Amino acid sequence: MEFNRGDYVKLTEDAAQEVGVVWEIYLTEIASIEVYWWGGGKRWSKCYEPKVLTLVKPSDLPDYAIELRGSLGL
């Protein structure tokens, strides 16, 4: 699966199914996809291997994910 900056994603094994936004793709690192999340009133990021992420359909987006993407200037 190919990811691009601004894609909405979630963790494949996350029971809560939180939605994040792809920020950066590092082609030379194993944990190569940096994703921003919204939590506790602020945004934060973490890097993941592509295999643990899945794209989220536009019809399944919560409002906070759309606001998060906008706060990143995307």
C-alpha positions in Angstrom: 0.0 0.0 0.0 1.3 3.4 -0.9 0.9 6.4 1.4 1.1 10.1 0.6 1.4 13.2 2.8 -2.1 14.2 4.0 -3.6 10.7 3.8 -5.9 9.7 6.6 -4.7 6.5 8.3 -5.3 4.3 11.3 -3.4 1.5 12.9 -4.4 -1.9 11.7 -4.3 -3.4 15.3 -5.8 -0.4 17.2 -9.0 -1.3 18.8 -9.9 2.4 19.3 -9.6 3.0 15.6 -8.3 6.6 16.0 -7.6 8.4 12.7 -4.3 10.2 12.0 -2.8 12.1 9.2 0.4 11.1 7.3 3.0 13.9 7.6 6.3 12.6 6.3 7.6 9.6 4.5 11.2 8.6 5.1 12.3 6.2 2.4 15.5 5.0 4.1 14.1 4.0 7.5 12.1 1.0 8.7 9.6 3.0 10.7 9.3 5.3 7.8 5.8 6.9 8.0 5.4 9.8 10.4 1.8 10.2 11.4 0.2 13.0 13.4 -2.5 12.2 15.9 -4.9 14.4 18.0 -5.2 13.7 21.7 -5.3 15.5 25.0 -6.1 18.8 23.3 -2.9 18.8 21.2 -1.4 17.1 18.2 1.6 14.8 18.4 3.5 12.5 15.9 5.1 9.1 15.8 6.8 7.0 13.1 5.4 3.6 12.0 6.2 0.9 9.6 3.9 1.0 6.6 2.6 -2.5 7.3 0.8 -1.4 10.5 -1.1 1.4 8.8 -4.2 1.3 6.7 -5.9 4.1 4.7 -9.3 5.5 5.9 -12.1 6.0 3.5 -13.3 9.7 3.1 -16.8 8.6 4.2 -15.4 7.2 7.5 -13.6 10.4 8.6 -14.4 11.9 12.0 -14.5 15.7 12.3 -11.4 15.8 14.5 -9.3 14.2 11.7 -10.4 16.8 9.2 -9.5 19.6 11.7 -6.1 17.9 12.4 -5.2 17.8 8.7 -6.2 21.5 8.4 -4.0 22.4 11.4 -1.0 20.9 9.5 -1.6 23.2 6.6 -2.7 20.4 4.3 
